């Protein structure tokens, strides 16, 4: 089985998060504030630099008014690799 690197998954997740944030018309600063996380940390997530914890996925999903699974849908295309 060919595995993607951990960072490749983080990049896929981050790009998806950025799209959802833009669709919600939030700046990084606004989403970070709503989620209760640091703006620079959110930027790092969007760049694929952080392997975030489940609690942060839940916080971000709540701030976007989405169920947490919506943040993970971008990984579904890669389910054979996970």
N, C-alpha and C positions, 0 to 999 in steps of 0.2 A: 504494500500500500504506500503510495507516494503522499507524504505529509507536507502541507504548507508549513512554513515556519510560524512560530507564535506571532512574530511581528506582522506577517502577511495577514493573519486574521485580525490583528489589531488595526491594521490599515483599512481593511474592508469595513470593519465596524466603524472606525472613525469617519470614513467617507460617507457612510450611510447616515451617521449621526449628523454630520454637517448638512446634508441634504434635508433631513427632517427639521433641523433648526432653522434653516433658511425658509423652508416651506411654512413654518410657524411664524415667520417674520420676527425672529428673535436675534439679537446680537449675541455674541459669545458672553459678553458681560451680563446681559439680561438673563440668559438661560442659566448661567452659573449662579447668579444671585437667587433665582427661583428654586434651583436645585440644592442650594446651600453648599456649593463647592467653589473652590478658587477658580477664577477665570483662566489663569495660566495652566491649571490642571486640565480644565476643559479643552483648552487649545491643544495640549499634549495628547489628549484622547483623540481629538479630531485628526491629529497628525500621525496617529498610530504609535505613539511613544509610551503609552501606559496600558498595562493589563489591569483594567479596573475591576473592582470587587462588585459582587452582586448587589450590595446595598447601594452603590453608586449608580448602577444601571437602573435600579428602582427609583432612586431620587430623580434622575434625569428623565425617566419615563413619566413620572408624576408631573414634573415641571412642564413637559411637552403635552400633558394631558393625553397620554397614550398608554396602552397596556405594555408592560415590559417586553413581551414577546415581539412587538413591532420593531424594537431596537435590534433584535437578533435576526430578523427575517433576511437581511442581506447575506447572512452566512448560510442560508438554506441551499443556495446554489452550490455550495462547497461541502454539503453534508457527507458526501462520500469520502472526503479528505479528513473529516474530524474524527 
